[in-house]
Amino acid sequence: MNSSITPRLPGIRFVHSPGPTRVPDEVMHAMQRPMTDLADPRVAALIVACEKGMKELLNSPSSDVYFYASNGHGVWEAVAANLGSDNHSLLIAGSGHFSDQWAIQTQGLGLSVIRTPHQDGQRIDVSAIEAALKADTAHRISAVMAVHTDTASGMTSDLAAIRQAIDRTSHPALYVVDVVASLAAAPFDMDALGVDVCLGSSQKGLMMPPGLGFVAANAKAFEWSIQHAKPRFYWSWQERKTDNQSAKFCGTPPLAHLAGLEVSLGLLKAEGLEAVHARHQRLGGAVQAAVRCWATAGAVKLHCKDPLGFSTSVTAVEVSPGIDPEALRVVAREKFQVAMAGGLGPLAGRVFRIGHLGDMNEPMILGALAGIEAAMTVQKIPYGANGMAAAIAYLAQHTP
């Protein structure tokens, strides 16, 4: 890297995007291990450990876990390839930018997609899902697909309510959930929720670099795929459901990512999932407390309008017309070493986003909030006083 363009700065830059997130040193060290012969029995043991660890994290011991060398968009396609049929439609619940992109990508494969409407700042409209299933008397809808946390808007939807809507209609559709932005940040119990397929990727709550995706599918989903899905190969669950480790990955396994995942799963287990979820809730609550104080000056506000919809992964902060959130991001990153995210899709130019998931703690959140206040001061963006005090008070009250 050219040091005249990017001179070394002391300390570290705080990464507060909602992905990629900070990677713990233990994970990075594991990923730096030398590569090994694929016939080495330690490779097979590593794969088994990662599969077992993911099943424990998802609380779905009987589901099969399939790993892919991909990002979240790749595992969207893996699910579509295994559940897509010329005789069926996939219902994708509207929840914001990422449900829109999931629908566009799936339609790009030539598959029929039904989309339910979404209201800005609100969670998934469960009644719209139920109405679509009731209207589908021919049972052409093969799956209801939902994004648990929409990273663009900072909204988390009620997965149990969606399951209940499917059950009320007695519709045979599979239940598919994208947990890319919520896994290891918010409670998720695959079997208790009646989820047939879930999908995610490495760069968020799993505290790893981008590049490893996963799908977990139960026996019901696997059998449906065998009977109905269109021809596929690289993404195929049927090809990957094997003890042959090369076939499991349709070629060479991503050894470095698997080594990192084994350690990451161990870190989550050592902390304890309840503690992990409580930490994320605590950090997100502190950010939202600060933003509520900032909002009193009228220039910024929380984008989420549903008090039950706030994400434990990321908070979207809406700015008033005339304020450039991208300029604010540049100042925060380059002057104050706080890297946060911008708006996506319909929210581009309307919000900035503060990530608070993954390998993160209280002083990191307080440092980020202080840096953002400093950046707003430089940009002359009015903000209410006592945002930092509110965040500190929240943490003092909720930290065990």
Kinemage of the C-alpha trace (Angstrom):
@kinemage 1
@onewidth
@group {chain A} dominant
@subgroup {mainchain}
@vectorlist {calphas} color= white
{ca met a 1} P 0.000 0.000 0.000
{ca asn a 2} L 1.310 3.456 -0.902
{ca ser a 3} L 2.139 5.132 2.428
{ca ser a 4} L 2.018 8.590 0.819
{ca ile a 5} L -1.669 8.051 0.110
{ca thr a 6} L -2.559 6.243 3.334
{ca pro a 7} L -0.017 7.119 6.008
{ca arg a 8} L 0.085 4.951 9.078
{ca leu a 9} L -2.068 6.211 11.928
{ca pro a 10} L -1.555 5.158 15.543
{ca gly a 11} L -4.129 2.967 17.197
{ca ile a 12} L -6.889 1.208 15.286
{ca arg a 13} L -9.799 2.356 13.154
{ca phe a 14} L -13.114 1.428 14.750
{ca val a 15} L -15.151 -0.661 12.296
{ca his a 16} L -18.835 0.007 12.885
{ca ser a 17} L -20.313 -1.203 9.646
{ca pro a 18} L -22.797 -4.065 10.071
{ca gly a 19} L -20.436 -6.304 8.084
{ca pro a 20} L -17.689 -6.963 7.647
{ca thr a 21} L -17.193 -6.720 11.383
{ca arg a 22} L -14.059 -6.858 13.510
{ca val a 23} L -12.306 -10.241 13.415
{ca pro a 24} L -10.907 -11.413 16.773
{ca asp a 25} L -7.171 -12.057 16.932
{ca glu a 26} L -7.792 -15.719 17.805
{ca val a 27} L -9.752 -16.178 14.565
{ca met a 28} L -7.146 -14.401 12.435
{ca his a 29} L -4.374 -16.524 13.932
{ca ala a 30} L -6.310 -19.714 13.169
{ca met a 31} L -6.831 -18.605 9.572
{ca gln a 32} L -3.081 -18.091 9.158
{ca arg a 33} L -2.281 -21.749 9.727
{ca pro a 34} L -0.347 -23.371 6.857
{ca met a 35} L -2.429 -25.204 4.268
{ca thr a 36} L -2.435 -28.965 4.487
{ca asp a 37} L -2.904 -32.051 2.361
{ca leu a 38} L -6.628 -32.641 1.878
{ca ala a 39} L -6.169 -36.314 2.789
{ca asp a 40} L -4.893 -35.312 6.230
{ca pro a 41} L -7.447 -36.626 8.765
{ca arg a 42} L -7.313 -33.275 10.532
{ca val a 43} L -9.127 -31.737 7.553
{ca ala a 44} L -12.042 -34.142 7.937
{ca ala a 45} L -12.081 -33.478 11.692
{ca leu a 46} L -12.169 -29.712 11.062
{ca ile a 47} L -15.155 -30.028 8.725
{ca val a 48} L -17.017 -32.223 11.205
{ca ala a 49} L -16.287 -29.748 14.023
{ca cys a 50} L -17.663 -26.839 11.981
{ca glu a 51} L -20.803 -28.739 10.998
{ca lys a 52} L -21.409 -29.796 14.607
{ca gly a 53} L -20.760 -26.291 15.908
{ca met a 54} L -23.184 -24.721 13.447
{ca lys a 55} L -25.903 -27.217 14.345
{ca glu a 56} L -25.428 -26.319 18.013
{ca leu a 57} L -25.521 -22.594 17.261
{ca leu a 58} L -28.723 -22.997 15.226
{ca asn a 59} L -30.162 -25.537 17.704
{ca ser a 60} L -31.052 -27.913 14.895
{ca pro a 61} L -29.158 -31.168 15.462
{ca ser a 62} L -30.985 -33.085 12.733
{ca ser a 63} L -30.573 -30.520 9.960
{ca asp a 64} L -27.776 -30.811 7.431
{ca val a 65} L -25.304 -27.930 7.151
{ca tyr a 66} L -23.838 -27.093 3.732
{ca phe a 67} L -20.893 -24.701 3.475
{ca tyr a 68} L -20.155 -22.651 0.374
{ca ala a 69} L -17.204 -20.488 -0.610
{ca ser a 70} L -19.489 -17.462 -1.044
{ca asn a 71} L -21.030 -14.377 0.495
{ca gly a 72} L -24.665 -14.036 1.517
{ca his a 73} L -25.796 -13.466 -2.069
{ca gly a 74} L -24.265 -16.824 -2.967
{ca val a 75} L -26.313 -18.694 -0.391
{ca trp a 76} L -29.430 -16.856 -1.564
{ca glu a 77} L -28.772 -18.537 -4.894
{ca ala a 78} L -28.050 -21.868 -3.218
{ca val a 79} L -31.487 -21.800 -1.602
{ca ala a 80} L -33.208 -20.698 -4.809
{ca ala a 81} L -31.437 -23.429 -6.791
{ca asn a 82} L -32.604 -26.113 -4.374
{ca leu a 83} L -36.144 -24.840 -3.861
{ca gly a 84} L -36.848 -23.416 -7.318
{ca ser a 85} L -39.297 -25.177 -9.612
{ca asp a 86} L -41.047 -24.299 -12.859
{ca asn a 87} L -44.311 -25.377 -11.244
{ca his a 88} L -44.010 -23.358 -8.048
{ca ser a 89} L -43.436 -19.825 -6.752
{ca leu a 90} L -41.271 -18.532 -3.932
{ca leu a 91} L -42.875 -15.959 -1.631
{ca ile a 92} L -40.333 -13.396 -0.422
{ca ala a 93} L -41.641 -11.258 2.417
{ca gly a 94} L -41.027 -7.547 1.955
{ca ser a 95} L -38.751 -6.169 4.668
{ca gly a 96} L -36.582 -3.599 2.900
{ca his a 97} L -33.558 -3.421 0.635
{ca phe a 98} L -32.287 -6.963 1.159
{ca ser a 99} L -35.629 -8.675 0.589
{ca asp a 100} L -35.922 -6.603 -2.604
{ca gln a 101} L -32.465 -7.731 -3.730
{ca trp a 102} L -33.202 -11.344 -2.843
{ca ala a 103} L -36.343 -11.187 -4.977
{ca ile a 104} L -34.545 -9.551 -7.924
{ca gln a 105} L -31.738 -12.116 -7.791
{ca thr a 106} L -34.170 -15.030 -7.594
{ca gln a 107} L -36.224 -13.710 -10.502
{ca gly a 108} L -32.969 -13.420 -12.434
{ca leu a 109} L -32.724 -17.210 -12.269
{ca gly a 110} L -36.000 -17.454 -14.159
{ca leu a 111} L -38.002 -18.426 -11.073
{ca ser a 112} L -41.466 -17.183 -10.160
{ca val a 113} L -41.412 -14.852 -7.154
{ca ile a 114} L -44.289 -13.379 -5.164
{ca arg a 115} L -43.441 -10.330 -3.043
{ca thr a 116} L -45.451 -8.916 -0.172
{ca pro a 117} L -45.450 -5.129 0.342
{ca his a 118} L -43.218 -3.370 2.828
{ca gln a 119} L -43.774 -0.112 4.698
{ca asp a 120} L -40.768 2.103 5.395
{ca gly a 121} L -39.563 1.830 9.002
{ca gln a 122} L -41.802 -1.143 9.804
{ca arg a 123} L -41.282 -4.858 10.280
{ca ile a 124} L -42.504 -7.569 7.905
{ca asp a 125} L -46.265 -7.409 7.337
{ca val a 126} L -47.304 -10.846 8.607
{ca ser a 127} L -50.939 -10.342 7.594
{ca ala a 128} L -49.861 -9.905 3.959
{ca ile a 129} L -48.044 -13.247 4.083
{ca glu a 130} L -51.096 -14.935 5.563
{ca ala a 131} L -53.376 -13.421 2.927
{ca ala a 132} L -51.102 -14.615 0.099
{ca leu a 133} L -51.038 -18.148 1.500
{ca lys a 134} L -54.834 -18.222 1.930
{ca ala a 135} L -55.264 -17.110 -1.664
{ca asp a 136} L -52.930 -19.864 -2.872
{ca thr a 137} L -55.476 -22.670 -2.846
{ca ala a 138} L -53.487 -24.602 -5.474
{ca his a 139} L -50.426 -24.566 -3.178
{ca arg a 140} L -48.120 -23.241 -5.857
{ca ile a 141} L -46.106 -21.344 -3.233
{ca ser a 142} L -43.316 -23.720 -2.251
{ca ala a 143} L -41.627 -21.549 0.371
{ca val a 144} L -42.098 -18.444 2.484
{ca met a 145} L -38.738 -16.659 2.603
{ca ala a 146} L -37.972 -13.932 5.155
{ca val a 147} L -34.981 -11.792 6.103
{ca his a 148} L -34.734 -11.809 9.903
{ca thr a 149} L -32.742 -8.555 10.153
{ca asp a 150} L -32.666 -6.114 7.254
{ca thr a 151} L -29.223 -4.564 7.599
{ca ala a 152} L -30.132 -1.566 5.445
{ca ser a 153} L -32.905 -0.353 7.744
{ca gly a 154} L -31.801 -1.818 11.073
{ca met a 155} L -35.131 -3.636 11.413
{ca thr a 156} L -35.637 -7.114 12.909
{ca ser a 157} L -38.911 -8.921 12.250
{ca asp a 158} L -40.907 -11.425 14.308
{ca leu a 159} L -40.093 -14.907 13.006
{ca ala a 160} L -42.494 -16.696 15.357
{ca ala a 161} L -45.404 -14.602 14.061
{ca ile a 162} L -44.584 -15.643 10.486
{ca arg a 163} L -44.485 -19.315 11.497
{ca gln a 164} L -47.866 -18.919 13.190
{ca ala a 165} L -49.334 -17.329 10.049
{ca ile a 166} L -48.151 -20.259 7.934
{ca asp a 167} L -49.645 -22.701 10.430
{ca arg a 168} L -52.997 -20.869 10.583
{ca thr a 169} L -53.438 -21.329 6.853
{ca ser a 170} L -52.400 -25.019 6.952
{ca his a 171} L -50.270 -24.247 3.914
{ca pro a 172} L -47.505 -26.778 3.129
{ca ala a 173} L -44.949 -24.096 2.199
{ca leu a 174} L -41.449 -24.456 3.574
{ca tyr a 175} L -40.225 -21.724 5.920
{ca val a 176} L -36.882 -20.183 4.897
{ca val a 177} L -35.042 -17.521 6.950
{ca asp a 178} L -32.049 -15.347 6.085
{ca val a 179} L -30.048 -14.973 9.310
{ca val a 180} L -27.054 -13.273 7.652
{ca ala a 181} L -27.271 -10.183 9.879
{ca ser a 182} L -28.903 -11.680 12.979
{ca leu a 183} L -27.164 -14.964 13.780
{ca ala a 184} L -25.059 -14.710 16.953
{ca ala a 185} L -26.499 -11.233 17.564
{ca ala a 186} L -30.174 -12.005 18.248
{ca pro a 187} L -31.903 -15.163 19.508
{ca phe a 188} L -32.592 -17.712 16.777
{ca asp a 189} L -33.717 -21.289 17.394
{ca met a 190} L -34.224 -23.018 14.068
{ca asp a 191} L -36.186 -26.022 15.334
{ca ala a 192} L -38.288 -24.166 17.926
{ca leu a 193} L -39.314 -21.621 15.275
{ca gly a 194} L -40.260 -24.329 12.793
{ca val a 195} L -37.748 -23.066 10.232
{ca asp a 196} L -37.039 -25.580 7.469
{ca val a 197} L -34.079 -23.773 5.879
{ca cys a 198} L -31.839 -20.997 7.119
{ca leu a 199} L -28.872 -19.319 5.491
{ca gly a 200} L -26.094 -17.015 6.564
{ca ser a 201} L -22.530 -15.911 6.011
{ca ser a 202} L -19.326 -15.380 7.915
{ca gln a 203} L -18.679 -11.639 8.058
{ca lys a 204} L -21.148 -10.446 10.694
{ca gly a 205} L -22.028 -12.093 14.003
{ca leu a 206} L -19.738 -15.027 13.239
{ca met a 207} L -16.811 -12.569 13.496
{ca met a 208} L -14.917 -13.687 10.396
{ca pro a 209} L -13.803 -12.230 7.074
{ca pro a 210} L -16.291 -12.438 4.197
{ca gly a 211} L -16.173 -15.527 2.026
{ca leu a 212} L -17.903 -18.431 3.784
{ca gly a 213} L -21.638 -18.991 3.443
{ca phe a 214} L -23.810 -21.724 4.908
{ca val a 215} L -27.249 -23.233 4.472
{ca ala a 216} L -28.940 -25.477 7.037
{ca ala a 217} L -31.813 -27.583 5.715
{ca asn a 218} L -34.006 -30.129 7.472
{ca ala a 219} L -35.253 -33.426 6.043
{ca lys a 220} L -38.541 -31.910 4.816
{ca ala a 221} L -36.723 -29.316 2.720
{ca phe a 222} L -34.199 -31.851 1.426
{ca glu a 223} L -36.936 -34.228 0.253
{ca trp a 224} L -38.858 -31.393 -1.416
{ca ser a 225} L -35.715 -30.420 -3.272
{ca ile a 226} L -35.121 -33.948 -4.557
{ca gln a 227} L -38.685 -34.216 -5.838
{ca his a 228} L -39.242 -30.766 -7.366
{ca ala a 229} L -36.143 -28.612 -7.854
{ca lys a 230} L -34.708 -27.766 -11.246
{ca pro a 231} L -31.366 -29.295 -12.315
{ca arg a 232} L -28.367 -27.806 -10.477
{ca phe a 233} L -24.893 -28.933 -9.527
{ca tyr a 234} L -22.555 -26.553 -7.697
{ca trp a 235} L -25.277 -25.437 -5.269
{ca ser a 236} L -26.950 -28.841 -4.977
{ca trp a 237} L -27.664 -30.160 -1.489
{ca gln a 238} L -28.007 -33.639 -2.943
{ca glu a 239} L -24.439 -33.557 -4.307
{ca arg a 240} L -23.063 -32.154 -1.043
{ca lys a 241} L -24.889 -34.526 1.318
{ca thr a 242} L -22.012 -36.979 1.463
{ca asp a 243} L -19.069 -38.061 3.586
{ca asn a 244} L -16.727 -37.291 0.667
{ca gln a 245} L -15.129 -34.027 1.792
{ca ser a 246} L -14.300 -32.861 -1.743
{ca ala a 247} L -17.903 -33.424 -2.827
{ca lys a 248} L -19.103 -31.543 0.268
{ca phe a 249} L -17.526 -28.423 -1.241
{ca cys a 250} L -17.805 -29.314 -4.924
{ca gly a 251} L -14.000 -29.148 -4.935
{ca thr a 252} L -11.361 -27.812 -2.564
{ca pro a 253} L -12.674 -26.779 0.881
{ca pro a 254} L -11.995 -23.178 2.028
{ca leu a 255} L -9.606 -24.391 4.716
{ca ala a 256} L -8.644 -21.010 6.190
{ca his a 257} L -12.264 -19.978 6.662
{ca leu a 258} L -13.160 -23.312 8.232
{ca ala a 259} L -10.236 -22.982 10.643
{ca gly a 260} L -11.472 -19.518 11.588
{ca leu a 261} L -15.056 -20.698 11.969
{ca glu a 262} L -14.058 -23.465 14.355
{ca val a 263} L -12.409 -20.897 16.619
{ca ser a 264} L -15.238 -18.369 16.249
{ca leu a 265} L -17.830 -20.961 17.247
{ca gly a 266} L -15.649 -21.821 20.231
{ca leu a 267} L -15.525 -18.168 21.313
{ca leu a 268} L -19.317 -17.865 21.107
{ca lys a 269} L -19.774 -21.087 23.074
{ca ala a 270} L -17.303 -19.984 25.742
{ca glu a 271} L -19.120 -16.667 26.234
{ca gly a 272} L -22.487 -18.412 26.199
{ca leu a 273} L -25.248 -17.602 23.716
{ca glu a 274} L -27.462 -15.915 26.296
{ca ala a 275} L -24.586 -13.625 27.235
{ca val a 276} L -23.795 -12.983 23.555
{ca his a 277} L -27.382 -11.960 22.859
{ca ala a 278} L -27.569 -9.835 26.013
{ca arg a 279} L -24.337 -8.048 25.048
{ca his a 280} L -25.722 -7.205 21.605
{ca gln a 281} L -28.991 -5.999 23.101
{ca arg a 282} L -27.047 -3.842 25.548
{ca leu a 283} L -24.793 -2.256 22.937
{ca gly a 284} L -27.669 -1.608 20.539
{ca gly a 285} L -29.703 -0.053 23.341
{ca ala a 286} L -26.842 2.311 24.175
{ca val a 287} L -26.591 3.461 20.553
{ca gln a 288} L -30.333 4.032 20.347
{ca ala a 289} L -30.303 5.971 23.629
{ca ala a 290} L -27.641 8.289 22.214
{ca val a 291} L -29.511 8.803 18.945
{ca arg a 292} L -32.716 9.680 20.797
{ca cys a 293} L -30.817 12.488 22.506
{ca trp a 294} L -29.233 13.618 19.238
{ca ala a 295} L -32.715 13.685 17.668
{ca thr a 296} L -33.948 16.457 19.958
{ca ala a 297} L -32.214 19.045 17.733
{ca gly a 298} L -34.295 17.892 14.742
{ca ala a 299} L -31.535 17.000 12.265
{ca val a 300} L -31.295 13.243 12.849
{ca lys a 301} L -33.651 10.546 14.117
{ca leu a 302} L -33.994 6.801 14.437
{ca his a 303} L -35.246 5.270 11.184
{ca cys a 304} L -37.081 2.402 12.876
{ca lys a 305} L -40.663 3.395 13.701
{ca asp a 306} L -41.677 0.135 15.423
{ca pro a 307} L -40.560 -0.027 19.063
{ca leu a 308} L -40.326 -3.813 18.787
{ca gly a 309} L -38.329 -3.724 15.554
{ca phe a 310} L -34.960 -2.347 16.671
{ca ser a 311} L -32.091 -4.561 15.592
{ca thr a 312} L -29.370 -5.720 17.956
{ca ser a 313} L -26.989 -5.702 14.976
{ca val a 314} L -27.206 -2.209 13.482
{ca thr a 315} L -28.999 1.100 14.008
{ca ala a 316} L -30.061 3.210 11.025
{ca val a 317} L -30.010 6.959 11.699
{ca glu a 318} L -32.122 9.077 9.344
{ca val a 319} L -30.943 12.589 8.464
{ca ser a 320} L -33.030 15.629 7.531
{ca pro a 321} L -33.129 16.823 3.896
{ca gly a 322} L -30.048 18.838 3.015
{ca ile a 323} L -27.705 16.804 5.228
{ca asp a 324} L -25.246 14.566 3.379
{ca pro a 325} L -24.681 11.360 5.373
{ca glu a 326} L -21.877 10.314 3.020
{ca ala a 327} L -19.880 13.468 3.824
{ca leu a 328} L -20.444 12.742 7.516
{ca arg a 329} L -19.126 9.205 7.017
{ca val a 330} L -15.958 10.484 5.365
{ca val a 331} L -15.235 12.894 8.218
{ca ala a 332} L -15.967 10.232 10.838
{ca arg a 333} L -13.674 7.752 9.100
{ca glu a 334} L -10.786 9.992 8.045
{ca lys a 335} L -10.661 12.467 10.937
{ca phe a 336} L -11.942 10.420 13.845
{ca gln a 337} L -11.240 6.796 12.817
{ca val a 338} L -14.830 5.589 13.076
{ca ala a 339} L -15.949 3.666 9.989
{ca met a 340} L -19.723 3.402 9.791
{ca ala a 341} L -22.054 2.438 6.948
{ca gly a 342} L -24.207 4.449 4.563
{ca gly a 343} L -27.679 3.975 3.165
{ca leu a 344} L -28.543 1.286 0.619
{ca gly a 345} L -31.232 1.177 -2.054
{ca pro a 346} L -34.138 3.519 -1.206
{ca leu a 347} L -32.265 4.668 1.906
{ca ala a 348} L -29.158 5.824 0.027
{ca gly a 349} L -28.481 9.455 0.954
{ca arg a 350} L -31.084 9.276 3.717
{ca val a 351} L -29.357 7.388 6.534
{ca phe a 352} L -26.083 6.432 8.088
{ca arg a 353} L -25.800 3.155 9.967
{ca ile a 354} L -23.951 2.281 13.164
{ca gly a 355} L -23.039 -1.389 13.444
{ca his a 356} L -22.870 -2.900 16.930
{ca leu a 357} L -22.464 -6.616 16.309
{ca gly a 358} L -19.731 -9.189 16.429
{ca asp a 359} L -16.547 -8.832 18.463
{ca met a 360} L -17.565 -5.625 20.219
{ca asn a 361} L -17.776 -4.248 23.750
{ca glu a 362} L -18.868 -1.181 25.706
{ca pro a 363} L -15.799 1.067 25.308
{ca met a 364} L -15.784 0.391 21.565
{ca ile a 365} L -19.394 1.569 21.306
{ca leu a 366} L -18.711 4.651 23.419
{ca gly a 367} L -15.667 5.474 21.296
{ca ala a 368} L -17.743 5.171 18.124
{ca leu a 369} L -20.496 7.429 19.461
{ca ala a 370} L -17.948 10.046 20.536
{ca gly a 371} L -16.310 9.951 17.106
{ca ile a 372} L -19.673 10.379 15.394
{ca glu a 373} L -20.517 13.339 17.650
{ca ala a 374} L -17.159 14.876 16.731
{ca ala a 375} L -17.886 14.344 13.033
{ca met a 376} L -21.341 15.932 13.355
{ca thr a 377} L -19.701 18.889 15.084
{ca val a 378} L -17.234 19.320 12.195
{ca gln a 379} L -20.092 19.039 9.670
{ca lys a 380} L -22.196 21.517 11.659
{ca ile a 381} L -25.050 19.042 11.948
{ca pro a 382} L -27.217 20.061 14.932
{ca tyr a 383} L -27.559 17.350 17.558
{ca gly a 384} L -29.050 17.283 21.002
{ca ala a 385} L -26.775 17.310 24.009
{ca asn a 386} L -26.167 14.426 26.399
{ca gly a 387} L -26.081 11.642 23.816
{ca met a 388} L -22.926 10.220 25.350
{ca ala a 389} L -24.342 10.591 28.840
{ca ala a 390} L -27.487 8.711 27.779
{ca ala a 391} L -25.428 5.869 26.303
{ca ile a 392} L -23.304 5.647 29.452
{ca ala a 393} L -26.392 5.659 31.662
{ca tyr a 394} L -27.950 2.881 29.580
{ca leu a 395} L -24.825 0.760 29.820
{ca ala a 396} L -24.462 1.409 33.549
{ca gln a 397} L -28.033 0.252 34.086
{ca his a 398} L -27.866 -2.835 31.866
{ca thr a 399} L -24.302 -4.108 32.228
{ca pro a 400} L -24.140 -7.041 34.692
